[in-house]
């Protein structure tokens, strides 16, 4: 099994307390204080088929916004998926006409 995985996206949450990392086969969230793993979806045994192009954490909550690299049922480059880390489920998908290039989050909406 190839253990090399390509980094596709990396971002800090708004409070700079966590870092969200998108890889070609999973996404991860680490605490910036002691850099321990808070959440992981996908693994060496269960890989995402599509990869992640954008992963943004909503402040220090259990919500993550995920955008896929290619079209798939779970993640898509034209859909922003609101993901709950506490249940590992999709809460909703926000469809767009064209490919999503960036996600910016704030508290007002």
N, CA, C and O of each residue as an XYZ file, in Angstrom:
436
protein
N       0.844     -1.182      0.000
C       0.000      0.000      0.000
C       0.888      1.242      0.000
O       1.855      1.328      0.757
N       0.549      2.193     -0.850
C       1.302      3.434     -0.934
C       0.916      4.329      0.236
O      -0.255      4.680      0.384
N       1.884      4.704      1.069
C       1.591      5.524      2.246
C       1.737      7.007      1.968
O       1.442      7.826      2.838
N       2.187      7.372      0.773
C       2.307      8.788      0.432
C       0.942      9.323      0.023
O       0.246      8.721     -0.795
N       0.572     10.449      0.595
C      -0.707     11.066      0.314
C      -0.477     12.535     -0.001
O       0.275     13.213      0.699
N      -1.118     13.024     -1.047
C      -0.927     14.410     -1.459
C      -1.814     15.353     -0.654
O      -3.001     15.099     -0.450
N      -1.212     16.436     -0.207
C      -1.941     17.508      0.468
C      -2.695     18.306     -0.583
O      -2.100     18.755     -1.562
N      -4.000     18.488     -0.391
C      -4.803     19.248     -1.351
C      -5.275     20.586     -0.790
O      -5.562     21.509     -1.552
N      -5.360     20.700      0.554
C      -5.848     21.947      1.146
C      -5.455     22.003      2.617
O      -5.359     20.970      3.280
N      -5.232     23.197      3.120
C      -4.867     23.390      4.519
C      -5.377     24.757      4.958
O      -5.146     25.751      4.269
N      -6.072     24.822      6.098
C      -6.575     26.115      6.574
C      -6.733     26.098      8.089
O      -6.969     25.050      8.691
N      -6.600     27.269      8.690
C      -6.850     27.449     10.116
C      -8.293     27.881     10.311
O      -8.883     28.505      9.429
N      -8.869     27.546     11.476
C     -10.187     28.086     11.779
C     -10.045     29.573     12.115
O      -8.928     30.086     12.182
N     -11.154     30.261     12.323
C     -11.143     31.704     12.517
C     -10.433     32.121     13.795
O      -9.929     33.241     13.879
N     -10.384     31.244     14.791
C      -9.740     31.567     16.068
C      -8.285     31.109     16.119
O      -7.603     31.321     17.122
N      -7.803     30.479     15.039
C      -6.439     29.960     14.929
C      -6.124     28.914     15.993
O      -4.976     28.776     16.415
N      -7.159     28.169     16.429
C      -6.965     27.127     17.429
C      -6.905     25.733     16.806
O      -6.445     24.783     17.441
N      -7.367     25.615     15.573
C      -7.379     24.323     14.890
C      -6.922     24.496     13.448
O      -7.027     25.579     12.873
N      -6.415     23.409     12.875
C      -6.021     23.403     11.475
C      -6.752     22.244     10.786
O      -6.739     21.111     11.268
N      -7.385     22.551      9.656
C      -8.087     21.551      8.854
C      -7.218     21.226      7.646
O      -6.733     22.121      6.954
N      -7.030     19.939      7.405
C      -6.146     19.486      6.339
C      -6.928     18.580      5.392
O      -7.547     17.606      5.820
N      -6.895     18.911      4.107
C      -7.509     18.078      3.085
C      -6.436     17.299      2.356
O      -5.419     17.859      1.948
N      -6.660     16.018      2.193
C      -5.739     15.150      1.470
C      -6.486     14.515      0.303
O      -7.704     14.658      0.191
N      -5.768     13.823     -0.554
C      -6.423     13.226     -1.700
C      -7.324     12.056     -1.314
O      -8.121     11.608     -2.138
N      -7.221     11.549     -0.086
C      -8.056     10.422      0.314
C      -8.743     10.588      1.672
O      -9.413      9.664      2.132
N      -8.589     11.751      2.326
C      -9.245     11.976      3.623
C      -9.106     13.435      4.029
O      -8.393     14.205      3.386
N      -9.799     13.807      5.110
C      -9.561     15.115      5.711
C      -9.426     14.959      7.216
O     -10.008     14.059      7.822
N      -8.636     15.866      7.811
C      -8.260     15.780      9.215
C      -8.392     17.146      9.877
O      -8.294     18.177      9.211
N      -8.614     17.152     11.182
C      -8.607     18.383     11.964
C      -7.695     18.157     13.169
O      -7.868     17.201     13.925
N      -6.720     19.057     13.334
C      -5.775     18.984     14.450
C      -5.928     20.206     15.342
O      -6.232     21.301     14.870
N      -5.713     20.005     16.634
C      -5.647     21.097     17.593
C      -4.270     21.751     17.458
O      -3.261     21.048     17.396
N      -4.212     23.069     17.412
C      -2.935     23.768     17.237
C      -2.135     23.880     18.534
O      -0.928     24.118     18.486
N      -2.774     23.716     19.681
C      -2.064     23.816     20.953
C      -1.035     22.725     21.126
O       0.154     23.005     21.285
N      -1.480     21.491     21.097
C      -0.548     20.369     21.256
C      -0.517     19.475     20.016
O       0.085     18.402     20.037
N      -1.151     19.909     18.961
C      -1.194     19.249     17.662
C      -1.665     17.794     17.757
O      -1.087     16.902     17.138
N      -2.725     17.572     18.542
C      -3.308     16.231     18.559
C      -4.490     16.182     17.598
O      -5.139     17.196     17.339
N      -4.754     15.011     17.083
C      -5.816     14.806     16.104
C      -7.174     14.912     16.780
O      -7.458     14.191     17.736
N      -8.015     15.820     16.277
C      -9.371     15.975     16.802
C     -10.380     15.161     16.003
O     -11.327     14.612     16.565
N     -10.173     15.085     14.676
C     -11.137     14.408     13.813
C     -10.456     13.937     12.541
O      -9.557     14.597     12.020
N     -10.894     12.795     12.050
C     -10.388     12.253     10.796
C     -11.517     11.550     10.075
O     -12.262     10.787     10.690
N     -11.657     11.792      8.779
C     -12.623     11.066      7.959
C     -11.869     10.477      6.788
O     -11.300     11.202      5.972
N     -11.868      9.157      6.711
C     -11.048      8.435      5.745
C      -9.829      7.905      6.472
O      -9.464      8.424      7.527
N      -9.197      6.884      5.926
C      -8.001      6.303      6.533
C      -7.235      5.537      5.470
O      -7.574      5.603      4.288
N      -6.215      4.817      5.879
C      -5.485      3.977      4.932
C      -6.347      2.810      4.458
O      -6.135      2.287      3.364
N      -7.316      2.399      5.275
C      -8.163      1.262      4.922
C      -9.456      1.696      4.248
O      -9.987      0.985      3.395
N      -9.964      2.871      4.634
C     -11.173      3.409      4.023
C     -10.826      4.765      3.439
O     -10.725      5.744      4.178
N     -10.645      4.840      2.150
C     -10.263      6.089      1.495
C     -11.467      6.739      0.842
O     -12.354      6.062      0.322
N     -11.484      8.053      0.878
C     -12.454      8.776      0.080
C     -12.104      8.548     -1.384
O     -10.932      8.595     -1.755
N     -13.090      8.305     -2.201
C     -12.830      8.068     -3.618
C     -12.570      9.358     -4.378
O     -11.976      9.332     -5.456
N     -13.003     10.479     -3.833
C     -12.966     11.728     -4.587
C     -11.873     12.690     -4.170
O     -11.428     13.496     -4.987
N     -11.433     12.632     -2.945
C     -10.489     13.628     -2.464
C     -11.194     14.912     -2.075
O     -12.382     15.091     -2.346
N     -10.453     15.801     -1.438
C     -11.011     17.039     -0.917
C     -10.258     18.219     -1.504
O      -9.029     18.267     -1.442
N     -10.992     19.179     -2.080
C     -10.333     20.373     -2.607
C     -10.345     21.512     -1.601
O      -9.427     22.333     -1.587
N     -11.381     21.575     -0.749
C     -11.485     22.616      0.278
C     -12.044     21.976      1.546
O     -13.000     21.203      1.486
N     -11.452     22.298      2.680
C     -12.003     21.907      3.976
C     -11.793     23.082      4.935
O     -10.660     23.480      5.202
N     -12.885     23.625      5.444
C     -12.850     24.784      6.341
C     -13.631     24.457      7.603
O     -14.763     23.979      7.530
N     -13.038     24.711      8.748
C     -13.699     24.497     10.025
C     -14.448     25.762     10.427
O     -13.943     26.870     10.248
N     -15.649     25.598     10.970
C     -16.470     26.723     11.405
C     -16.121     27.032     12.859
O     -16.618     26.383     13.780
N     -15.259     28.031     13.050
C     -14.767     28.416     14.376
C     -14.277     27.175     15.126
O     -13.545     26.370     14.550
N     -14.659     27.000     16.389
C     -14.244     25.813     17.149
C     -15.419     24.857     17.335
O     -15.497     24.134     18.328
N     -16.317     24.865     16.376
C     -17.501     24.012     16.473
C     -17.227     22.633     15.885
O     -16.104     22.329     15.483
N     -18.254     21.814     15.841
C     -18.147     20.487     15.251
C     -18.506     20.504     13.763
O     -18.692     19.446     13.161
N     -18.603     21.687     13.170
C     -18.993     21.802     11.764
C     -17.797     22.082     10.867
O     -16.926     22.892     11.186
N     -17.785     21.388      9.736
C     -16.745     21.565      8.725
C     -17.447     21.726      7.379
O     -18.445     21.056      7.111
N     -16.930     22.604      6.543
C     -17.433     22.729      5.174
C     -16.422     22.034      4.266
O     -15.231     22.347      4.286
N     -16.920     21.079      3.465
C     -16.057     20.270      2.612
C     -16.498     20.391      1.159
O     -17.690     20.346      0.855
N     -15.525     20.543      0.267
C     -15.768     20.559     -1.181
C     -14.880     19.481     -1.786
O     -13.693     19.406     -1.468
N     -15.444     18.646     -2.654
C     -14.698     17.549     -3.258
C     -13.859     17.976     -4.455
O     -14.063     19.048     -5.025
N     -12.911     17.116     -4.826
C     -12.073     17.358     -6.008
C     -12.789     16.989     -7.298
O     -12.670     17.695     -8.299
N     -13.535     15.882     -7.281
C     -14.275     15.436     -8.462
C     -15.711     15.120     -8.067
O     -16.024     15.001     -6.883
N     -16.577     14.987     -9.056
C     -18.002     14.740     -8.827
C     -18.211     13.369     -8.195
O     -17.702     12.360     -8.685
N     -18.979     13.347     -7.084
C     -19.266     12.110     -6.377
C     -20.550     12.319     -5.589
O     -21.010     13.451     -5.445
N     -21.137     11.232     -5.074
C     -22.356     11.344     -4.269
C     -22.114     12.082     -2.963
O     -22.956     12.866     -2.526
N     -20.968     11.836     -2.336
C     -20.692     12.423     -1.024
C     -20.172     13.856     -1.120
O     -20.706     14.748     -0.462
N     -19.146     14.085     -1.923
C     -18.557     15.420     -2.081
C     -18.436     15.755     -3.562
O     -18.256     14.870     -4.399
N     -18.539     17.048     -3.875
C     -18.511     17.500     -5.257
C     -17.817     18.855     -5.338
O     -17.864     19.619     -4.374
N     -17.167     19.180     -6.473
C     -16.552     20.506     -6.608
C     -17.569     21.628     -6.780
O     -17.214     22.804     -6.711
N     -18.844     21.267     -7.006
C     -19.901     22.268     -7.170
C     -20.864     22.319     -5.987
O     -21.885     23.005     -6.047
N     -20.545     21.597     -4.908
C     -21.406     21.591     -3.720
C     -20.570     21.803     -2.467
O     -19.542     21.152     -2.279
N     -21.016     22.716     -1.615
C     -20.412     22.905     -0.300
C     -21.186     22.015      0.668
O     -22.375     22.229      0.903
N     -20.515     21.031      1.220
C     -21.144     20.076      2.130
C     -20.854     20.492      3.569
O     -19.696     20.605      3.969
N     -21.914     20.718      4.339
C     -21.780     21.024      5.758
C     -21.721     19.683      6.488
O     -22.681     18.913      6.461
N     -20.595     19.410      7.136
C     -20.319     18.113      7.736
C     -20.240     18.237      9.253
O     -19.543     19.112      9.766
N     -20.946     17.374      9.974
C     -20.898     17.354     11.438
C     -19.881     16.316     11.885
O     -20.037     15.130     11.597
N     -18.840     16.754     12.586
C     -17.795     15.823     13.003
C     -18.236     14.937     14.166
O     -17.713     13.834     14.327
N     -19.179     15.392     14.973
C     -19.609     14.583     16.117
C     -20.416     13.354     15.692
O     -20.454     12.361     16.419
N     -21.057     13.410     14.527
C     -21.846     12.274     14.032
C     -21.306     11.726     12.707
O     -21.806     10.718     12.208
N     -20.296     12.376     12.139
C     -19.727     11.997     10.832
C     -20.804     11.881      9.759
O     -20.863     10.908      9.007
N     -21.652     12.907      9.713
C     -22.732     12.918      8.722
C     -22.818     14.264      8.028
O     -22.349     15.288      8.526
N     -23.434     14.219      6.863
C     -23.698     15.434      6.095
C     -24.970     16.080      6.636
O     -26.013     15.430      6.708
N     -24.892     17.353      7.018
C     -26.080     18.069      7.492
C     -26.859     18.666      6.330
O     -28.089     18.630      6.310
N     -26.132     19.215      5.362
C     -26.781     19.759      4.168
C     -25.735     19.989      3.079
O     -24.532     20.005      3.342
N     -26.219     20.165      1.861
C     -25.352     20.465      0.721
C     -25.871     21.724      0.044
O     -27.065     21.856     -0.226
N     -24.956     22.643     -0.225
C     -25.301     23.887     -0.895
C     -24.783     23.819     -2.326
O     -23.578     23.929     -2.552
N     -25.691     23.636     -3.308
C     -25.245     23.490     -4.701
C     -24.952     24.837     -5.360
O     -25.613     25.835     -5.073
N     -23.961     24.855     -6.240
C     -23.602     26.034     -7.016
C     -23.515     25.653     -8.491
O     -23.348     24.479     -8.823
N     -23.626     26.631     -9.363
C     -23.610     26.381    -10.799
C     -22.214     26.011    -11.288
O     -22.061     25.150    -12.155
N     -21.212     26.656    -10.737
C     -19.833     26.399    -11.179
C     -18.996     25.869    -10.019
O     -19.464     25.798     -8.882
N     -17.769     25.504    -10.317
C     -16.847     24.955     -9.332
C     -16.573     25.975     -8.222
O     -16.370     27.158     -8.496
N     -16.567     25.512     -6.973
C     -16.300     26.373     -5.829
C     -14.790     26.573     -5.720
O     -14.033     25.605     -5.653
N     -14.364     27.816     -5.702
C     -12.937     28.144     -5.649
C     -12.448     28.436     -4.229
O     -11.283     28.197     -3.911
N     -13.339     28.953     -3.374
C     -12.953     29.305     -2.003
C     -14.188     29.354     -1.109
O     -15.305     29.557     -1.586
N     -13.979     29.170      0.171
C     -15.038     29.269      1.174
C     -14.577     30.263      2.239
O     -13.479     30.128      2.778
N     -15.397     31.245      2.541
C     -15.130     32.197      3.625
C     -16.307     32.153      4.582
O     -17.454     32.306      4.164
N     -16.032     31.945      5.858
C     -17.071     31.795      6.864
C     -17.021     32.937      7.855
O     -15.948     33.445      8.183
N     -18.216     33.347      8.342
C     -18.285     34.337      9.403
C     -19.456     34.020     10.310
O     -20.245     33.124     10.008
N     -19.584     34.725     11.399
C     -20.637     34.441     12.375
C     -22.005     35.027     12.001
O     -23.015     34.613     12.569
N     -22.063     35.964     11.076
C     -23.320     36.643     10.774
C     -24.291     35.791      9.970
O     -25.487     36.083      9.968
N     -23.827     34.756      9.292
C     -24.743     33.899      8.504
C     -24.480     32.453      8.776
O     -25.146     31.587      8.209
